[in-house]
Amino acid sequence: MRILVAFFILISGCLVAPAFSAVLEARIDISQQKIFVYKNGFLRHQWNVSTARRGYITPRGSYRPTRMYKEYYSKKYDNSPMPHSIFFRGGYAIHGTNYVRSLGRPASHGCVRLHPENAATLYNLVRAAGRENTRITVTH
């Protein structure tokens, strides 16, 4: 009987572990101009970002990624490059930027800008975890 119970516990753990291991959360703190990336509840990355400058907004709330593009160009802002875009609400996305000197302070039209290397890392983490297992939270 003990062997049967031990076997059941082992099998249950194997079935639950893959789903749990794919949990990814990107927490954007507008007041700090930072993104905190958690995998399975553990902080894995912390990077500077640029969110909306005066006159624009970065929407607050909790979202799941809606679409992703390794290469994307803004249809609204002069075909500006948005590498490793992770869209989370309409036209708002987390993406790489060439304006790395602006990171750490508000500078965008509403998107969340990251250093291109960090944007690629986040993009790959979301791809690996799956959009359905990723949460994006934007707070002030």
C-alpha positions as CSV (number, residue, x, y, z in Angstrom):
1,M,0.0,0.0,0.0
2,R,2.8,2.4,0.8
3,I,4.4,1.8,-2.5
4,L,1.1,2.6,-4.3
5,V,0.7,5.8,-2.3
6,A,4.3,6.8,-3.0
7,F,3.8,6.0,-6.7
8,F,0.7,8.2,-6.8
9,I,2.4,11.1,-5.2
10,L,5.3,10.8,-7.6
11,I,3.0,10.7,-10.6
12,S,0.9,13.6,-9.3
13,G,4.0,15.7,-8.9
14,C,5.1,15.0,-12.4
15,L,1.8,16.1,-13.8
16,V,1.6,19.3,-11.8
17,A,5.3,20.4,-12.2
18,P,5.4,21.3,-15.9
19,A,2.4,23.6,-15.6
20,F,3.8,25.3,-12.6
21,S,7.3,25.7,-14.1
22,A,5.9,27.7,-16.9
23,V,4.5,30.6,-14.8
24,L,6.0,33.9,-15.8
25,E,5.2,37.4,-14.6
26,A,6.4,40.7,-15.8
27,R,5.7,43.5,-13.3
28,I,6.2,47.0,-14.6
29,D,6.4,49.7,-11.9
30,I,5.9,53.1,-13.6
31,S,7.0,55.1,-10.5
32,Q,10.4,53.3,-10.5
33,Q,10.6,52.9,-14.3
34,K,11.5,49.3,-13.9
35,I,10.4,45.9,-14.9
36,F,10.7,42.9,-12.6
37,V,10.5,39.5,-14.2
38,Y,9.5,36.5,-12.1
39,K,9.6,32.9,-13.1
40,N,7.8,30.4,-10.8
41,G,7.6,33.2,-8.2
42,F,11.3,33.9,-8.1
43,L,12.8,37.2,-9.3
44,R,14.9,36.4,-12.3
45,H,15.5,39.8,-13.9
46,Q,15.2,43.5,-13.1
47,W,15.7,46.1,-15.8
48,N,15.1,49.8,-16.4
49,V,12.3,50.7,-18.8
50,S,10.8,53.8,-20.3
51,T,7.0,54.2,-20.1
52,A,4.7,57.1,-21.2
53,R,6.1,60.6,-21.1
54,R,3.9,63.6,-20.3
55,G,0.8,63.7,-22.4
56,Y,0.6,60.0,-23.0
57,I,-0.4,57.0,-20.9
58,T,0.9,53.5,-20.2
59,P,-2.3,51.5,-19.3
60,R,-2.3,50.2,-15.7
61,G,-3.8,46.8,-15.0
62,S,-3.1,43.1,-15.4
63,Y,-2.9,41.5,-18.8
64,R,-1.9,38.5,-20.8
65,P,0.2,38.9,-24.0
66,T,-2.1,39.1,-27.0
67,R,0.4,38.8,-29.8
68,M,4.2,38.7,-30.3
69,Y,6.5,39.7,-33.1
70,K,10.3,39.2,-33.2
71,E,10.4,42.1,-35.7
72,Y,7.7,44.8,-35.8
73,Y,7.4,48.4,-37.0
74,S,5.0,50.9,-35.6
75,K,2.1,51.7,-37.9
76,K,1.3,54.8,-35.9
77,Y,4.8,56.4,-35.3
78,D,6.8,56.7,-38.5
79,N,7.5,53.0,-39.0
80,S,9.7,53.0,-35.8
81,P,11.3,49.7,-35.1
82,M,9.8,47.7,-32.1
83,P,12.0,44.6,-31.9
84,H,10.8,41.7,-29.8
85,S,7.3,43.2,-29.3
86,I,5.0,41.6,-26.7
87,F,1.6,43.3,-27.1
88,F,-0.6,43.3,-24.1
89,R,-3.5,45.8,-24.7
90,G,-4.4,47.0,-28.2
91,G,-1.4,48.8,-29.6
92,Y,0.5,48.9,-26.3
93,A,3.5,46.6,-26.1
94,I,6.7,45.8,-24.3
95,H,9.5,46.1,-26.8
96,G,13.2,46.9,-27.5
97,T,14.3,50.4,-28.2
98,N,17.4,52.1,-29.7
99,Y,16.9,55.0,-27.3
100,V,18.7,53.3,-24.5
101,R,19.8,56.6,-22.9
102,S,16.2,57.3,-22.1
103,L,15.7,54.1,-20.1
104,G,14.9,54.7,-16.5
105,R,12.7,57.7,-17.2
106,P,9.4,58.3,-19.0
107,A,10.0,58.8,-22.7
108,S,7.6,56.7,-24.8
109,H,4.2,57.3,-26.4
110,G,2.8,54.6,-24.0
111,C,4.6,51.4,-24.7
112,V,7.1,49.9,-22.3
113,R,10.6,50.2,-23.8
114,L,13.5,48.0,-22.9
115,H,17.1,47.6,-23.8
116,P,17.2,45.5,-27.0
117,E,19.1,42.6,-25.3
118,N,16.6,42.6,-22.4
119,A,13.6,42.7,-24.8
120,A,15.0,39.6,-26.6
121,T,15.5,37.8,-23.2
122,L,11.9,38.6,-22.1
123,Y,10.5,37.7,-25.5
124,N,12.2,34.3,-25.4
125,L,11.0,33.7,-21.8
126,V,7.4,34.4,-22.9
127,R,7.7,32.2,-25.9
128,A,9.0,29.4,-23.7
129,A,6.4,29.8,-21.0
130,G,3.5,30.5,-23.4
131,R,1.3,33.5,-23.6
132,E,-1.4,31.7,-21.6
133,N,1.1,31.2,-18.7
134,T,2.4,34.8,-18.7
135,R,1.0,37.7,-16.8
136,I,1.9,41.4,-17.4
137,T,1.1,43.7,-14.6
138,V,1.5,47.5,-14.8
139,T,1.3,49.6,-11.6
140,H,2.1,53.1,-10.5
